[in-house]
């Protein structure tokens, strides 16, 4: 079963990726909680910065983090 795309909401889907409560809020324009889509859009706005940082970082854990972020952006 798919869940609502509002982060932290585990209610079942109702329409357009939202549960019934969040769908109604989105229709009224009163949805304040972040969605997966809004966070992805925000991350994509930093795509160039992330790419430049990933090529200059040498610490393995940080390198893996940037590789992960770049793969999320490309998804």
mmCIF file of the N, C-alpha and C atoms, coordinates in Angstrom:
data_MODEL
# 
_entry.id   MODEL 
# 
loop_
_atom_site.group_PDB 
_atom_site.id 
_atom_site.type_symbol 
_atom_site.label_atom_id 
_atom_site.label_alt_id 
_atom_site.label_comp_id 
_atom_site.label_asym_id 
_atom_site.label_entity_id 
_atom_site.label_seq_id 
_atom_site.pdbx_PDB_ins_code 
_atom_site.Cartn_x 
_atom_site.Cartn_y 
_atom_site.Cartn_z 
_atom_site.occupancy 
_atom_site.B_iso_or_equiv 
_atom_site.pdbx_formal_charge 
_atom_site.auth_seq_id 
_atom_site.auth_comp_id 
_atom_site.auth_asym_id 
_atom_site.auth_atom_id 
_atom_site.pdbx_PDB_model_num 
ATOM 1   N N  . UNK A 1 1  ? 0.851  -1.184 0.000   1.00 0.00 ? 1  UNK A N  1 
ATOM 2   C CA . UNK A 1 1  ? 0.000  0.000  0.000   1.00 0.00 ? 1  UNK A CA 1 
ATOM 3   C C  . UNK A 1 1  ? 0.892  1.242  0.000   1.00 0.00 ? 1  UNK A C  1 
ATOM 4   N N  . UNK A 1 2  ? 0.605  2.160  -0.903  1.00 0.00 ? 2  UNK A N  1 
ATOM 5   C CA . UNK A 1 2  ? 1.358  3.410  -0.963  1.00 0.00 ? 2  UNK A CA 1 
ATOM 6   C C  . UNK A 1 2  ? 0.864  4.377  0.095   1.00 0.00 ? 2  UNK A C  1 
ATOM 7   N N  . UNK A 1 3  ? 1.787  5.224  0.525   1.00 0.00 ? 3  UNK A N  1 
ATOM 8   C CA . UNK A 1 3  ? 1.461  6.185  1.572   1.00 0.00 ? 3  UNK A CA 1 
ATOM 9   C C  . UNK A 1 3  ? 1.511  7.598  1.020   1.00 0.00 ? 3  UNK A C  1 
ATOM 10  N N  . UNK A 1 4  ? 0.938  8.505  1.739   1.00 0.00 ? 4  UNK A N  1 
ATOM 11  C CA . UNK A 1 4  ? 0.895  9.920  1.401   1.00 0.00 ? 4  UNK A CA 1 
ATOM 12  C C  . UNK A 1 4  ? 2.317  10.449 1.197   1.00 0.00 ? 4  UNK A C  1 
ATOM 13  N N  . UNK A 1 5  ? 2.493  11.372 0.234   1.00 0.00 ? 5  UNK A N  1 
ATOM 14  C CA . UNK A 1 5  ? 3.829  11.893 -0.040  1.00 0.00 ? 5  UNK A CA 1 
ATOM 15  C C  . UNK A 1 5  ? 4.248  13.039 0.882   1.00 0.00 ? 5  UNK A C  1 
ATOM 16  N N  . UNK A 1 6  ? 3.399  13.390 1.833   1.00 0.00 ? 6  UNK A N  1 
ATOM 17  C CA . UNK A 1 6  ? 3.801  14.367 2.846   1.00 0.00 ? 6  UNK A CA 1 
ATOM 18  C C  . UNK A 1 6  ? 4.729  13.654 3.823   1.00 0.00 ? 6  UNK A C  1 
ATOM 19  N N  . UNK A 1 7  ? 5.880  14.232 4.061   1.00 0.00 ? 7  UNK A N  1 
ATOM 20  C CA . UNK A 1 7  ? 6.879  13.602 4.915   1.00 0.00 ? 7  UNK A CA 1 
ATOM 21  C C  . UNK A 1 7  ? 6.330  13.440 6.333   1.00 0.00 ? 7  UNK A C  1 
ATOM 22  N N  . UNK A 1 8  ? 6.419  12.220 6.833   1.00 0.00 ? 8  UNK A N  1 
ATOM 23  C CA . UNK A 1 8  ? 5.948  11.913 8.173   1.00 0.00 ? 8  UNK A CA 1 
ATOM 24  C C  . UNK A 1 8  ? 4.509  11.416 8.218   1.00 0.00 ? 8  UNK A C  1 
ATOM 25  N N  . UNK A 1 9  ? 3.805  11.464 7.118   1.00 0.00 ? 9  UNK A N  1 
ATOM 26  C CA . UNK A 1 9  ? 2.416  10.995 7.078   1.00 0.00 ? 9  UNK A CA 1 
ATOM 27  C C  . UNK A 1 9  ? 2.402  9.562  6.557   1.00 0.00 ? 9  UNK A C  1 
ATOM 28  N N  . UNK A 1 10 ? 1.743  8.689  7.270   1.00 0.00 ? 10 UNK A N  1 
ATOM 29  C CA . UNK A 1 10 ? 1.676  7.288  6.852   1.00 0.00 ? 10 UNK A CA 1 
ATOM 30  C C  . UNK A 1 10 ? 0.272  6.881  6.433   1.00 0.00 ? 10 UNK A C  1 
ATOM 31  N N  . UNK A 1 11 ? -0.596 7.861  6.219   1.00 0.00 ? 11 UNK A N  1 
ATOM 32  C CA . UNK A 1 11 ? -1.961 7.557  5.793   1.00 0.00 ? 11 UNK A CA 1 
ATOM 33  C C  . UNK A 1 11 ? -1.959 7.054  4.344   1.00 0.00 ? 11 UNK A C  1 
ATOM 34  N N  . UNK A 1 12 ? -2.948 6.237  3.982   1.00 0.00 ? 12 UNK A N  1 
ATOM 35  C CA . UNK A 1 12 ? -3.006 5.699  2.625   1.00 0.00 ? 12 UNK A CA 1 
ATOM 36  C C  . UNK A 1 12 ? -3.325 6.778  1.589   1.00 0.00 ? 12 UNK A C  1 
ATOM 37  N N  . UNK A 1 13 ? -2.923 6.496  0.364   1.00 0.00 ? 13 UNK A N  1 
ATOM 38  C CA . UNK A 1 13 ? -3.183 7.432  -0.728  1.00 0.00 ? 13 UNK A CA 1 
ATOM 39  C C  . UNK A 1 13 ? -4.672 7.617  -0.965  1.00 0.00 ? 13 UNK A C  1 
ATOM 40  N N  . UNK A 1 14 ? -5.004 8.832  -1.330  1.00 0.00 ? 14 UNK A N  1 
ATOM 41  C CA . UNK A 1 14 ? -6.386 9.169  -1.678  1.00 0.00 ? 14 UNK A CA 1 
ATOM 42  C C  . UNK A 1 14 ? -6.423 9.693  -3.117  1.00 0.00 ? 14 UNK A C  1 
ATOM 43  N N  . UNK A 1 15 ? -5.611 10.734 -3.393  1.00 0.00 ? 15 UNK A N  1 
ATOM 44  C CA . UNK A 1 15 ? -5.611 11.325 -4.724  1.00 0.00 ? 15 UNK A CA 1 
ATOM 45  C C  . UNK A 1 15 ? -4.311 12.111 -4.945  1.00 0.00 ? 15 UNK A C  1 
ATOM 46  N N  . UNK A 1 16 ? -3.735 11.982 -6.127  1.00 0.00 ? 16 UNK A N  1 
ATOM 47  C CA . UNK A 1 16 ? -2.542 12.726 -6.542  1.00 0.00 ? 16 UNK A CA 1 
ATOM 48  C C  . UNK A 1 16 ? -1.382 12.613 -5.566  1.00 0.00 ? 16 UNK A C  1 
ATOM 49  N N  . UNK A 1 17 ? -1.231 11.452 -4.964  1.00 0.00 ? 17 UNK A N  1 
ATOM 50  C CA . UNK A 1 17 ? -0.115 11.200 -4.068  1.00 0.00 ? 17 UNK A CA 1 
ATOM 51  C C  . UNK A 1 17 ? -0.339 11.623 -2.633  1.00 0.00 ? 17 UNK A C  1 
ATOM 52  N N  . UNK A 1 18 ? -1.496 12.139 -2.321  1.00 0.00 ? 18 UNK A N  1 
ATOM 53  C CA . UNK A 1 18 ? -1.808 12.598 -0.968  1.00 0.00 ? 18 UNK A CA 1 
ATOM 54  C C  . UNK A 1 18 ? -2.866 11.713 -0.318  1.00 0.00 ? 18 UNK A C  1 
ATOM 55  N N  . UNK A 1 19 ? -2.858 11.713 1.018   1.00 0.00 ? 19 UNK A N  1 
ATOM 56  C CA . UNK A 1 19 ? -3.977 11.119 1.747   1.00 0.00 ? 19 UNK A CA 1 
ATOM 57  C C  . UNK A 1 19 ? -5.151 12.102 1.635   1.00 0.00 ? 19 UNK A C  1 
ATOM 58  N N  . UNK A 1 20 ? -6.290 11.715 2.142   1.00 0.00 ? 20 UNK A N  1 
ATOM 59  C CA . UNK A 1 20 ? -7.475 12.559 2.008   1.00 0.00 ? 20 UNK A CA 1 
ATOM 60  C C  . UNK A 1 20 ? -7.283 13.915 2.687   1.00 0.00 ? 20 UNK A C  1 
ATOM 61  N N  . UNK A 1 21 ? -6.728 13.933 3.891   1.00 0.00 ? 21 UNK A N  1 
ATOM 62  C CA . UNK A 1 21 ? -6.550 15.185 4.632   1.00 0.00 ? 21 UNK A CA 1 
ATOM 63  C C  . UNK A 1 21 ? -5.589 16.130 3.916   1.00 0.00 ? 21 UNK A C  1 
ATOM 64  N N  . UNK A 1 22 ? -4.448 15.607 3.465   1.00 0.00 ? 22 UNK A N  1 
ATOM 65  C CA . UNK A 1 22 ? -3.461 16.462 2.812   1.00 0.00 ? 22 UNK A CA 1 
ATOM 66  C C  . UNK A 1 22 ? -3.903 16.863 1.406   1.00 0.00 ? 22 UNK A C  1 
ATOM 67  N N  . UNK A 1 23 ? -4.658 16.004 0.740   1.00 0.00 ? 23 UNK A N  1 
ATOM 68  C CA . UNK A 1 23 ? -5.187 16.373 -0.570  1.00 0.00 ? 23 UNK A CA 1 
ATOM 69  C C  . UNK A 1 23 ? -6.131 17.572 -0.440  1.00 0.00 ? 23 UNK A C  1 
ATOM 70  N N  . UNK A 1 24 ? -6.992 17.522 0.553   1.00 0.00 ? 24 UNK A N  1 
ATOM 71  C CA . UNK A 1 24 ? -7.914 18.644 0.756   1.00 0.00 ? 24 UNK A CA 1 
ATOM 72  C C  . UNK A 1 24 ? -7.156 19.921 1.105   1.00 0.00 ? 24 UNK A C  1 
ATOM 73  N N  . UNK A 1 25 ? -6.106 19.803 1.923   1.00 0.00 ? 25 UNK A N  1 
ATOM 74  C CA . UNK A 1 25 ? -5.291 20.968 2.244   1.00 0.00 ? 25 UNK A CA 1 
ATOM 75  C C  . UNK A 1 25 ? -4.613 21.512 0.988   1.00 0.00 ? 25 UNK A C  1 
ATOM 76  N N  . UNK A 1 26 ? -4.128 20.623 0.125   1.00 0.00 ? 26 UNK A N  1 
ATOM 77  C CA . UNK A 1 26 ? -3.462 21.087 -1.097  1.00 0.00 ? 26 UNK A CA 1 
ATOM 78  C C  . UNK A 1 26 ? -4.459 21.773 -2.028  1.00 0.00 ? 26 UNK A C  1 
ATOM 79  N N  . UNK A 1 27 ? -5.680 21.294 -2.065  1.00 0.00 ? 27 UNK A N  1 
ATOM 80  C CA . UNK A 1 27 ? -6.718 21.924 -2.892  1.00 0.00 ? 27 UNK A CA 1 
ATOM 81  C C  . UNK A 1 27 ? -7.062 23.319 -2.382  1.00 0.00 ? 27 UNK A C  1 
ATOM 82  N N  . UNK A 1 28 ? -7.045 23.489 -1.062  1.00 0.00 ? 28 UNK A N  1 
ATOM 83  C CA . UNK A 1 28 ? -7.352 24.801 -0.468  1.00 0.00 ? 28 UNK A CA 1 
ATOM 84  C C  . UNK A 1 28 ? -6.150 25.731 -0.472  1.00 0.00 ? 28 UNK A C  1 
ATOM 85  N N  . UNK A 1 29 ? -4.971 25.170 -0.729  1.00 0.00 ? 29 UNK A N  1 
ATOM 86  C CA . UNK A 1 29 ? -3.754 25.969 -0.694  1.00 0.00 ? 29 UNK A CA 1 
ATOM 87  C C  . UNK A 1 29 ? -3.218 26.169 0.706   1.00 0.00 ? 29 UNK A C  1 
ATOM 88  N N  . UNK A 1 30 ? -3.624 25.314 1.633   1.00 0.00 ? 30 UNK A N  1 
ATOM 89  C CA . UNK A 1 30 ? -3.199 25.475 3.024   1.00 0.00 ? 30 UNK A CA 1 
ATOM 90  C C  . UNK A 1 30 ? -2.240 24.367 3.479   1.00 0.00 ? 30 UNK A C  1 
ATOM 91  N N  . UNK A 1 31 ? -1.679 23.635 2.532   1.00 0.00 ? 31 UNK A N  1 
ATOM 92  C CA . UNK A 1 31 ? -0.747 22.563 2.869   1.00 0.00 ? 31 UNK A CA 1 
ATOM 93  C C  . UNK A 1 31 ? 0.593  23.179 3.249   1.00 0.00 ? 31 UNK A C  1 
ATOM 94  N N  . UNK A 1 32 ? 1.030  22.977 4.481   1.00 0.00 ? 32 UNK A N  1 
ATOM 95  C CA . UNK A 1 32 ? 2.266  23.573 4.982   1.00 0.00 ? 32 UNK A CA 1 
ATOM 96  C C  . UNK A 1 32 ? 3.384  22.555 5.148   1.00 0.00 ? 32 UNK A C  1 
ATOM 97  N N  . UNK A 1 33 ? 3.055  21.280 5.317   1.00 0.00 ? 33 UNK A N  1 
ATOM 98  C CA . UNK A 1 33 ? 4.062  20.255 5.547   1.00 0.00 ? 33 UNK A CA 1 
ATOM 99  C C  . UNK A 1 33 ? 4.880  20.021 4.275   1.00 0.00 ? 33 UNK A C  1 
ATOM 100 N N  . UNK A 1 34 ? 6.181  19.731 4.445   1.00 0.00 ? 34 UNK A N  1 
ATOM 101 C CA . UNK A 1 34 ? 7.001  19.466 3.263   1.00 0.00 ? 34 UNK A CA 1 
ATOM 102 C C  . UNK A 1 34 ? 6.639  18.122 2.637   1.00 0.00 ? 34 UNK A C  1 
ATOM 103 N N  . UNK A 1 35 ? 6.716  18.078 1.335   1.00 0.00 ? 35 UNK A N  1 
ATOM 104 C CA . UNK A 1 35 ? 6.465  16.839 0.609   1.00 0.00 ? 35 UNK A CA 1 
ATOM 105 C C  . UNK A 1 35 ? 7.782  16.335 0.041   1.00 0.00 ? 35 UNK A C  1 
ATOM 106 N N  . UNK A 1 36 ? 7.772  15.107 -0.382  1.00 0.00 ? 36 UNK A N  1 
ATOM 107 C CA . UNK A 1 36 ? 8.959  14.541 -1.023  1.00 0.00 ? 36 UNK A CA 1 
ATOM 108 C C  . UNK A 1 36 ? 9.300  15.365 -2.258  1.00 0.00 ? 36 UNK A C  1 
ATOM 109 N N  . UNK A 1 37 ? 8.283  15.773 -3.007  1.00 0.00 ? 37 UNK A N  1 
ATOM 110 C CA . UNK A 1 37 ? 8.522  16.562 -4.217  1.00 0.00 ? 37 UNK A CA 1 
ATOM 111 C C  . UNK A 1 37 ? 9.160  17.911 -3.904  1.00 0.00 ? 37 UNK A C  1 
ATOM 112 N N  . UNK A 1 38 ? 8.698  18.581 -2.854  1.00 0.00 ? 38 UNK A N  1 
ATOM 113 C CA . UNK A 1 38 ? 9.256  19.894 -2.527  1.00 0.00 ? 38 UNK A CA 1 
ATOM 114 C C  . UNK A 1 38 ? 10.703 19.779 -2.071  1.00 0.00 ? 38 UNK A C  1 
ATOM 115 N N  . UNK A 1 39 ? 11.021 18.719 -1.324  1.00 0.00 ? 39 UNK A N  1 
ATOM 116 C CA . UNK A 1 39 ? 12.409 18.523 -0.897  1.00 0.00 ? 39 UNK A CA 1 
ATOM 117 C C  . UNK A 1 39 ? 13.305 18.170 -2.075  1.00 0.00 ? 39 UNK A C  1 
ATOM 118 N N  . UNK A 1 40 ? 12.802 17.387 -3.012  1.00 0.00 ? 40 UNK A N  1 
ATOM 119 C CA . UNK A 1 40 ? 13.573 17.041 -4.198  1.00 0.00 ? 40 UNK A CA 1 
ATOM 120 C C  . UNK A 1 40 ? 13.828 18.284 -5.050  1.00 0.00 ? 40 UNK A C  1 
ATOM 121 N N  . UNK A 1 41 ? 12.824 19.132 -5.193  1.00 0.00 ? 41 UNK A N  1 
ATOM 122 C CA . UNK A 1 41 ? 13.002 20.387 -5.935  1.00 0.00 ? 41 UNK A CA 1 
ATOM 123 C C  . UNK A 1 41 ? 14.058 21.264 -5.276  1.00 0.00 ? 41 UNK A C  1 
ATOM 124 N N  . UNK A 1 42 ? 14.030 21.335 -3.959  1.00 0.00 ? 42 UNK A N  1 
ATOM 125 C CA . UNK A 1 42 ? 15.024 22.120 -3.216  1.00 0.00 ? 42 UNK A CA 1 
ATOM 126 C C  . UNK A 1 42 ? 16.424 21.542 -3.420  1.00 0.00 ? 42 UNK A C  1 
ATOM 127 N N  . UNK A 1 43 ? 16.534 20.234 -3.372  1.00 0.00 ? 43 UNK A N  1 
ATOM 128 C CA . UNK A 1 43 ? 17.819 19.583 -3.579  1.00 0.00 ? 43 UNK A CA 1 
ATOM 129 C C  . UNK A 1 43 ? 18.338 19.832 -4.993  1.00 0.00 ? 43 UNK A C  1 
ATOM 130 N N  . UNK A 1 44 ? 17.452 19.790 -5.966  1.00 0.00 ? 44 UNK A N  1 
ATOM 131 C CA . UNK A 1 44 ? 17.854 20.027 -7.358  1.00 0.00 ? 44 UNK A CA 1 
ATOM 132 C C  . UNK A 1 44 ? 18.354 21.452 -7.572  1.00 0.00 ? 44 UNK A C  1 
ATOM 133 N N  . UNK A 1 45 ? 17.885 22.394 -6.769  1.00 0.00 ? 45 UNK A N  1 
ATOM 134 C CA . UNK A 1 45 ? 18.343 23.775 -6.912  1.00 0.00 ? 45 UNK A CA 1 
ATOM 135 C C  . UNK A 1 45 ? 19.813 23.911 -6.501  1.00 0.00 ? 45 UNK A C  1 
ATOM 136 N N  . UNK A 1 46 ? 20.337 22.934 -5.776  1.00 0.00 ? 46 UNK A N  1 
ATOM 137 C CA . UNK A 1 46 ? 21.741 22.928 -5.356  1.00 0.00 ? 46 UNK A CA 1 
ATOM 138 C C  . UNK A 1 46 ? 22.577 21.941 -6.168  1.00 0.00 ? 46 UNK A C  1 
ATOM 139 N N  . UNK A 1 47 ? 22.068 21.498 -7.295  1.00 0.00 ? 47 UNK A N  1 
ATOM 140 C CA . UNK A 1 47 ? 22.727 20.462 -8.082  1.00 0.00 ? 47 UNK A CA 1 
ATOM 141 C C  . UNK A 1 47 ? 24.167 20.827 -8.451  1.00 0.00 ? 47 UNK A C  1 
ATOM 142 N N  . UNK A 1 48 ? 24.397 22.028 -8.956  1.00 0.00 ? 48 UNK A N  1 
ATOM 143 C CA . UNK A 1 48 ? 25.757 22.434 -9.345  1.00 0.00 ? 48 UNK A CA 1 
ATOM 144 C C  . UNK A 1 48 ? 26.700 22.461 -8.152  1.00 0.00 ? 48 UNK A C  1 
ATOM 145 N N  . UNK A 1 49 ? 26.223 22.997 -7.037  1.00 0.00 ? 49 UNK A N  1 
ATOM 146 C CA . UNK A 1 49 ? 27.044 23.063 -5.825  1.00 0.00 ? 49 UNK A CA 1 
ATOM 147 C C  . UNK A 1 49 ? 27.403 21.668 -5.333  1.00 0.00 ? 49 UNK A C  1 
ATOM 148 N N  . UNK A 1 50 ? 26.435 20.771 -5.344  1.00 0.00 ? 50 UNK A N  1 
ATOM 149 C CA . UNK A 1 50 ? 26.671 19.398 -4.900  1.00 0.00 ? 50 UNK A CA 1 
ATOM 150 C C  . UNK A 1 50 ? 27.675 18.709 -5.814  1.00 0.00 ? 50 UNK A C  1 
ATOM 151 N N  . UNK A 1 51 ? 27.542 18.927 -7.119  1.00 0.00 ? 51 UNK A N  1 
ATOM 152 C CA . UNK A 1 51 ? 28.455 18.296 -8.068  1.00 0.00 ? 51 UNK A CA 1 
ATOM 153 C C  . UNK A 1 51 ? 29.891 18.800 -7.870  1.00 0.00 ? 51 UNK A C  1 
ATOM 154 N N  . UNK A 1 52 ? 30.053 20.100 -7.704  1.00 0.00 ? 52 UNK A N  1 
ATOM 155 C CA . UNK A 1 52 ? 31.391 20.667 -7.488  1.00 0.00 ? 52 UNK A CA 1 
ATOM 156 C C  . UNK A 1 52 ? 31.993 20.152 -6.178  1.00 0.00 ? 52 UNK A C  1 
ATOM 157 N N  . UNK A 1 53 ? 31.185 20.088 -5.142  1.00 0.00 ? 53 UNK A N  1 
ATOM 158 C CA . UNK A 1 53 ? 31.680 19.619 -3.847  1.00 0.00 ? 53 UNK A CA 1 
ATOM 159 C C  . UNK A 1 53 ? 32.045 18.144 -3.896  1.00 0.00 ? 53 UNK A C  1 
ATOM 160 N N  . UNK A 1 54 ? 31.291 17.358 -4.625  1.00 0.00 ? 54 UNK A N  1 
ATOM 161 C CA . UNK A 1 54 ? 31.563 15.920 -4.679  1.00 0.00 ? 54 UNK A CA 1 
ATOM 162 C C  . UNK A 1 54 ? 32.888 15.619 -5.364  1.00 0.00 ? 54 UNK A C  1 
ATOM 163 N N  . UNK A 1 55 ? 33.277 16.467 -6.302  1.00 0.00 ? 55 UNK A N  1 
ATOM 164 C CA . UNK A 1 55 ? 34.542 16.216 -6.995  1.00 0.00 ? 55 UNK A CA 1 
ATOM 165 C C  . UNK A 1 55 ? 35.746 16.721 -6.207  1.00 0.00 ? 55 UNK A C  1 
ATOM 166 N N  . UNK A 1 56 ? 35.514 17.550 -5.191  1.00 0.00 ? 56 UNK A N  1 
ATOM 167 C CA . UNK A 1 56 ? 36.652 18.087 -4.450  1.00 0.00 ? 56 UNK A CA 1 
ATOM 168 C C  . UNK A 1 56 ? 36.830 17.481 -3.051  1.00 0.00 ? 56 UNK A C  1 
ATOM 169 N N  . UNK A 1 57 ? 35.847 16.744 -2.571  1.00 0.00 ? 57 UNK A N  1 
ATOM 170 C CA . UNK A 1 57 ? 35.937 16.170 -1.222  1.00 0.00 ? 57 UNK A CA 1 
ATOM 171 C C  . UNK A 1 57 ? 36.748 14.869 -1.269  1.00 0.00 ? 57 UNK A C  1 
ATOM 172 N N  . UNK A 1 58 ? 37.535 14.635 -0.227  1.00 0.00 ? 58 UNK A N  1 
ATOM 173 C CA . UNK A 1 58 ? 38.359 13.432 -0.230  1.00 0.00 ? 58 UNK A CA 1 
ATOM 174 C C  . UNK A 1 58 ? 37.955 12.416 0.849   1.00 0.00 ? 58 UNK A C  1 
ATOM 175 N N  . UNK A 1 59 ? 37.247 12.851 1.867   1.00 0.00 ? 59 UNK A N  1 
ATOM 176 C CA . UNK A 1 59 ? 36.838 11.944 2.933   1.00 0.00 ? 59 UNK A CA 1 
ATOM 177 C C  . UNK A 1 59 ? 35.839 10.928 2.372   1.00 0.00 ? 59 UNK A C  1 
ATOM 178 N N  . UNK A 1 60 ? 36.077 9.617  2.573   1.00 0.00 ? 60 UNK A N  1 
ATOM 179 C CA . UNK A 1 60 ? 35.216 8.585  1.969   1.00 0.00 ? 60 UNK A CA 1 
ATOM 180 C C  . UNK A 1 60 ? 33.744 8.694  2.347   1.00 0.00 ? 60 UNK A C  1 
ATOM 181 N N  . UNK A 1 61 ? 33.452 8.984  3.603   1.00 0.00 ? 61 UNK A N  1 
ATOM 182 C CA . UNK A 1 61 ? 32.055 9.081  4.025   1.00 0.00 ? 61 UNK A CA 1 
ATOM 183 C C  . UNK A 1 61 ? 31.378 10.262 3.363   1.00 0.00 ? 61 UNK A C  1 
ATOM 184 N N  . UNK A 1 62 ? 32.065 11.395 3.306   1.00 0.00 ? 62 UNK A N  1 
ATOM 185 C CA . UNK A 1 62 ? 31.501 12.573 2.651   1.00 0.00 ? 62 UNK A CA 1 
ATOM 186 C C  . UNK A 1 62 ? 31.340 12.324 1.156   1.00 0.00 ? 62 UNK A C  1 
ATOM 187 N N  . UNK A 1 63 ? 32.306 11.650 0.554   1.00 0.00 ? 63 UNK A N  1 
ATOM 188 C CA . UNK A 1 63 ? 32.230 11.313 -0.870  1.00 0.00 ? 63 UNK A CA 1 
ATOM 189 C C  . UNK A 1 63 ? 30.982 10.473 -1.128  1.00 0.00 ? 63 UNK A C  1 
ATOM 190 N N  . UNK A 1 64 ? 30.732 9.478  -0.276  1.00 0.00 ? 64 UNK A N  1 
ATOM 191 C CA . UNK A 1 64 ? 29.545 8.636  -0.429  1.00 0.00 ? 64 UNK A CA 1 
ATOM 192 C C  . UNK A 1 64 ? 28.263 9.443  -0.284  1.00 0.00 ? 64 UNK A C  1 
ATOM 193 N N  . UNK A 1 65 ? 28.265 10.414 0.621   1.00 0.00 ? 65 UNK A N  1 
ATOM 194 C CA . UNK A 1 65 ? 27.092 11.260 0.799   1.00 0.00 ? 65 UNK A CA 1 
ATOM 195 C C  . UNK A 1 65 ? 26.801 12.048 -0.467  1.00 0.00 ? 65 UNK A C  1 
ATOM 196 N N  . UNK A 1 66 ? 27.822 12.630 -1.060  1.00 0.00 ? 66 UNK A N  1 
ATOM 197 C CA . UNK A 1 66 ? 27.616 13.406 -2.283  1.00 0.00 ? 66 UNK A CA 1 
ATOM 198 C C  . UNK A 1 66 ? 27.193 12.519 -3.452  1.00 0.00 ? 66 UNK A C  1 
ATOM 199 N N  . UNK A 1 67 ? 27.734 11.315 -3.517  1.00 0.00 ? 67 UNK A N  1 
ATOM 200 C CA . UNK A 1 67 ? 27.317 10.369 -4.563  1.00 0.00 ? 67 UNK A CA 1 
ATOM 201 C C  . UNK A 1 67 ? 25.836 10.037 -4.384  1.00 0.00 ? 67 UNK A C  1 
ATOM 202 N N  . UNK A 1 68 ? 25.425 9.829  -3.149  1.00 0.00 ? 68 UNK A N  1 
ATOM 203 C CA . UNK A 1 68 ? 24.016 9.552  -2.863  1.00 0.00 ? 68 UNK A CA 1 
ATOM 204 C C  . UNK A 1 68 ? 23.132 10.730 -3.265  1.00 0.00 ? 68 UNK A C  1 
ATOM 205 N N  . UNK A 1 69 ? 23.540 11.945 -2.891  1.00 0.00 ? 69 UNK A N  1 
ATOM 206 C CA . UNK A 1 69 ? 22.759 13.133 -3.248  1.00 0.00 ? 69 UNK A CA 1 
ATOM 207 C C  . UNK A 1 69 ? 22.650 13.282 -4.763  1.00 0.00 ? 69 UNK A C  1 
ATOM 208 N N  . UNK A 1 70 ? 23.745 13.054 -5.475  1.00 0.00 ? 70 UNK A N  1 
ATOM 209 C CA . UNK A 1 70 ? 23.686 13.155 -6.929  1.00 0.00 ? 70 UNK A CA 1 
ATOM 210 C C  . UNK A 1 70 ? 22.774 12.104 -7.536  1.00 0.00 ? 70 UNK A C  1 
ATOM 211 N N  . UNK A 1 71 ? 22.760 10.899 -6.968  1.00 0.00 ? 71 UNK A N  1 
ATOM 212 C CA . UNK A 1 71 ? 21.874 9.858  -7.505  1.00 0.00 ? 71 UNK A CA 1 
ATOM 213 C C  . UNK A 1 71 ? 20.405 10.188 -7.231  1.00 0.00 ? 71 UNK A C  1 
ATOM 214 N N  . UNK A 1 72 ? 20.128 10.814 -6.100  1.00 0.00 ? 72 UNK A N  1 
ATOM 215 C CA . UNK A 1 72 ? 18.755 11.231 -5.800  1.00 0.00 ? 72 UNK A CA 1 
ATOM 216 C C  . UNK A 1 72 ? 18.308 12.297 -6.774  1.00 0.00 ? 72 UNK A C  1 
ATOM 217 N N  . UNK A 1 73 ? 19.177 13.252 -7.061  1.00 0.00 ? 73 UNK A N  1 
ATOM 218 C CA . UNK A 1 73 ? 18.838 14.340 -7.989  1.00 0.00 ? 73 UNK A CA 1 
ATOM 219 C C  . UNK A 1 73 ? 18.524 13.769 -9.367  1.00 0.00 ? 73 UNK A C  1 
ATOM 220 N N  . UNK A 1 74 ? 19.279 12.793 -9.806  1.00 0.00 ? 74 UNK A N  1 
ATOM 221 C CA . UNK A 1 74 ? 19.073 12.212 -11.140 1.00 0.00 ? 74 UNK A CA 1 
ATOM 222 C C  . UNK A 1 74 ? 17.838 11.341 -11.225 1.00 0.00 ? 74 UNK A C  1 
ATOM 223 N N  . UNK A 1 75 ? 17.333 10.903 -10.072 1.00 0.00 ? 75 UNK A N  1 
ATOM 224 C CA . UNK A 1 75 ? 16.143 10.058 -10.036 1.00 0.00 ? 75 UNK A CA 1 
ATOM 225 C C  . UNK A 1 75 ? 14.969 10.883 -10.483 1.00 0.00 ? 75 UNK A C  1 
# 
